[in-house]
Amino acid sequence: MCRSHAVGMKALSACSHASFPLVAIPAGYPSIGLGNNVIWRQPNTVFHVLCMTNIGHKEEKYQNKESSEPHIDEKLQILCHNCPNVVNLLQDQSCRSIFVILIMPEKVVIIPTYNEKENIEKMVRKVMSLDGNFHLLIVDDGSPDGTADIVKQLQREFLDRLFIEERRGKLGLGTAYIHGFKWALIRNYDFIFEMDCDFSHNPDDLIRLYDACANKKADVAVGSRYIKGGKVSNWPWGRLLMSYFASVYVRLVLWFNVKDTTAGFKCYKRKVLVTIDLDDIRFVGYAFQIEMKYTAYKLGFKIREVPITFVDRVEGVSKMSTKIFKEAFWGVLQMRFKKINRK
């Protein structure tokens, strides 16, 4: 390996990970392996192109607008047409070394699981079928029903798009998401989603949440039951009223205008999670959902609600408990007087 190649790979190691395809080729060669065709077949995929040479480096974003399976030479031509800064670097007469292309997907959905064997395979296949090349991280809290084993089997089919983090014991919803957030930030994802595994959140709405953040200037997009166009299906009246008035209570105490304060279907821009001190998030149940929204609001980020239909789970067992409800009730009062600082 030439010295410049070694230096380039060393410099890249800080931002690259085994889950993303890396390719090293001699500068000026027309042939390049730019990831497998799974990436190119997904319309609206955004990935980063990082070029490193002996004279410098350039990084640009490229969005794959249409589904295609270009020839290996055509992939390079497509990038050359869309990434002028990279092309200028490569065309410099003093560029003599090997360069590296890094392709990184921009969207990851985080789903915490505990005993979700009835839902997990259907959910994975649904998310994998969506346009936009969503990646999926399952954070499993040692499910005794074999949920993690099902995910591991599916990883063989969805290589480089489906990931799992296993934890020992039932450690709570909030800590599962914090674990997932940190995992996603290390891997440089730009849009990070929360979603339940039981289909109470419709995976098709991931695209609408993404659109709110990517194209409509939201920093946090919330799938909302309680704005115009949002609704709840198959919930008993008692639980519906409890949920609705819980959101009213939160708004009155915390003085912030999010209608569905307890919603758990969300998209964050990367900059939000980088700014929040995740180690200072205190709550683990549904109060966690309130705390994350309130923290983002207090730090000046724009929250946009997107109407969704919330459907009560059909299979599996709800994780709601009296303990979780009490944490949310008293936790809101604690949040009111909590000092919130940027990380």
Order of alpha helices (4+ residues) and beta strands (2+ residues): alpha-beta-alpha-beta-beta-alpha-alpha-beta-beta-alpha-beta-alpha-beta-alpha-beta-alpha-beta-beta-alpha-beta-alpha-alpha-beta-beta-alpha
